[in-house]
Amino acid sequence: MDTTAPPLEHLRGEIDRIDQAVLDLLIERSAVVRRIAAVKGDRLDGRSPLRPAREAQILRRLAERAGARLPAQVLVRMWRELIAELTRLQAPLSVAVFAPKERALQIWDLARDHFGSATAMVPVDRATQALRALADGSATVAVLPLPNDDEAWWVSLMSDHDLRLRAFARLPFASSHGDEVRALAIGQLEVEPSGDDLALLAIEAEPGLSRGRLRELLGATGLNPGWASTWRPGTPAPALHLVEVDSFVGDGDARLAEVQKSAQGEVLRVVPVGSYARPLSLG
């Protein structure tokens, strides 16, 4: 009597075996994360458990290993959910989300895809409310859409307070570079280089300085500019520019002083207000 299992049943058995192996490895990974949490002590001293540079390095390595065998967008979403859950094992995590009506669904999707479907999400009516939630401790992270011209909420990131807020991620991390809605993740944590990074600079300048001239000044120092937003409170008050540049930039970066020197008085102040890993390109 032929007792050979039908091919379909055999393949289903293989899937069951692989699922069990994946589950066992995830449980093992969770145990290692708990040990890391005990060593770091973030829960005890109130530090943020988020390590966005490390997370980006993990996702890049996995996406490179997967290649075309698993779409990067799917892989990133799966691992972001896992990372979020294991982050919550180390310390509480909650997200204040400012989602204007015209972009509400997209911003909520970005927040949940990046920080996990089980993470507490707190809706707020204004960008300033999201930042206030960070200051008073009612949220760990704020997610806000990239500002348009004449939106000034980001000016508060220029504070020189020891616990100042910084942008530490641009969402989505897996980007198609189309007309997708994009957002910033803001928090009270020190930004670290991931090896392939972008930065946000807040620049106070004379009102007559054009955006084109500012781009030239930045490019001449190797801070190649990308998207930008400008808030002009009105003459004679200085204009404030928020510019994404193609490099990691920390406090005290020599290129910032070089920009001011080259501007010959047109640039009054340059403040790095965040750095983050360059999103993966799906193109």
Residue pairs with C-beta under 8 A, 6 or more apart in sequence:
5 13
26 82
29 82
29 86
30 86
30 89
33 86
33 89
33 90
34 89
36 90
37 43
37 49
37 89
37 90
37 91
40 47
40 49
40 90
41 47
42 48
42 49
42 90
42 91
43 49
43 90
43 91
46 91
47 91
47 189
48 91
48 140
48 187
48 188
48 189
49 87
49 90
49 91
49 93
50 87
50 93
50 140
50 141
50 168
50 187
50 189
51 192
52 168
52 169
52 185
52 189
52 191
52 192
52 194
52 276
52 277
53 191
53 192
53 193
53 194
53 197
53 277
54 192
54 194
55 83
55 277
56 173
56 194
56 276
56 277
57 194
57 195
57 277
58 79
58 83
59 75
59 76
59 79
59 80
59 173
59 280
60 196
60 277
60 280
62 75
62 79
63 72
63 75
63 76
63 280
66 72
66 75
71 282
72 174
72 280
72 282
73 174
73 282
76 172
76 173
76 174
76 280
77 113
77 174
80 113
80 114
80 115
80 116
80 173
81 116
81 117
83 116
84 93
84 114
84 115
84 116
84 118
84 119
85 116
85 118
87 93
87 116
88 116
88 118
88 119
92 140
93 115
93 116
93 119
93 120
93 140
93 141
94 119
94 120
94 121
94 122
94 138
94 139
94 140
94 141
95 111
95 115
95 119
95 120
95 121
95 122
95 139
95 140
95 141
95 142
95 143
96 122
96 124
96 129
96 130
96 133
96 134
96 138
96 139
96 141
96 142
96 143
97 107
97 108
97 111
97 121
97 122
97 123
97 124
97 130
97 142
97 143
98 107
98 124
98 125
98 126
98 127
98 129
98 130
98 142
98 143
98 144
98 145
99 105
99 107
99 108
99 111
99 123
99 145
100 107
100 145
103 145
103 181
106 180
106 181
107 143
107 145
107 181
107 183
108 121
110 143
110 171
110 172
110 181
110 182
110 183
111 121
111 143
111 171
111 183
112 119
112 121
113 171
113 172
114 143
114 169
114 171
114 172
114 173
114 185
115 121
115 141
115 143
115 185
122 133
122 138
122 139
124 130
124 133
126 153
127 144
127 147
127 151
127 153
128 153
128 156
130 139
130 142
130 143
130 144
130 186
131 142
131 153
131 156
131 165
131 186
133 139
133 142
134 140
134 141
134 142
134 165
134 186
134 187
134 188
135 165
140 187
141 185
141 186
141 187
142 165
142 185
142 186
142 187
143 171
143 183
143 184
143 185
143 186
144 153
144 183
144 184
144 186
145 181
145 182
145 183
145 184
146 170
146 182
146 183
146 184
146 227
146 229
147 153
147 154
147 229
147 242
148 229
149 229
149 230
149 231
150 230
150 231
150 232
151 229
151 231
152 231
152 233
152 240
154 202
154 229
154 242
154 273
155 202
155 231
155 240
156 165
157 164
157 165
157 166
157 167
157 186
157 200
157 202
157 271
157 273
157 274
158 202
158 204
158 269
158 271
158 273
159 165
163 188
164 188
165 186
165 187
165 188
166 186
166 187
166 188
166 189
166 190
166 191
166 273
166 274
166 275
167 184
167 185
167 186
167 200
167 273
167 274
167 275
167 276
168 185
168 186
168 187
168 189
168 191
168 274
168 275
168 276
169 184
169 185
169 276
169 277
170 182
170 183
170 184
170 185
170 198
170 244
170 276
170 279
171 182
171 183
171 184
171 185
172 180
172 182
172 279
173 277
173 279
173 280
174 279
174 280
174 282
175 182
175 279
175 280
175 281
175 282
176 282
176 283
177 281
177 282
177 283
184 200
184 274
185 276
186 274
191 250
191 274
191 275
191 276
193 248
193 275
194 248
194 276
194 277
196 277
196 278
197 247
197 248
197 275
197 276
197 277
197 278
198 226
198 244
198 245
198 246
198 247
198 248
198 275
198 276
198 277
198 278
199 223
199 244
199 245
199 247
199 248
199 249
199 272
199 274
199 275
199 276
200 242
200 243
200 244
200 245
200 272
200 273
200 274
200 275
201 218
201 223
201 241
201 242
201 243
201 244
201 245
201 249
201 256
201 270
201 271
201 272
201 273
202 240
202 241
202 242
202 270
202 271
202 272
202 273
203 214
203 240
203 241
203 242
203 243
203 259
203 267
203 269
203 270
203 271
204 238
204 239
204 240
204 267
204 268
204 269
204 270
204 271
205 214
205 238
205 239
205 240
205 241
205 263
205 266
205 267
205 268
206 238
206 239
206 265
206 266
206 267
206 268
207 232
207 235
207 236
207 237
207 238
207 239
208 266
209 239
209 263
209 266
209 267
211 228
211 230
211 241
213 266
214 225
214 228
214 241
214 243
214 267
215 225
215 228
215 243
217 259
217 262
217 263
217 267
218 224
218 225
218 243
218 245
218 259
219 225
220 262
221 255
221 258
221 259
221 262
222 247
222 255
223 245
223 246
223 247
223 249
223 255
223 259
224 245
224 246
224 247
225 243
225 244
225 245
225 246
226 243
226 244
226 245
226 246
227 243
227 244
228 241
228 242
228 243
228 244
229 241
229 242
230 239
230 240
230 241
230 242
231 239
231 240
231 241
231 242
232 239
232 240
233 239
233 240
238 268
242 273
247 255
248 275
249 255
249 256
249 272
249 275
250 272
250 275
251 272
253 272
256 270
256 272
259 267
259 270
260 267
260 268
260 269
260 270
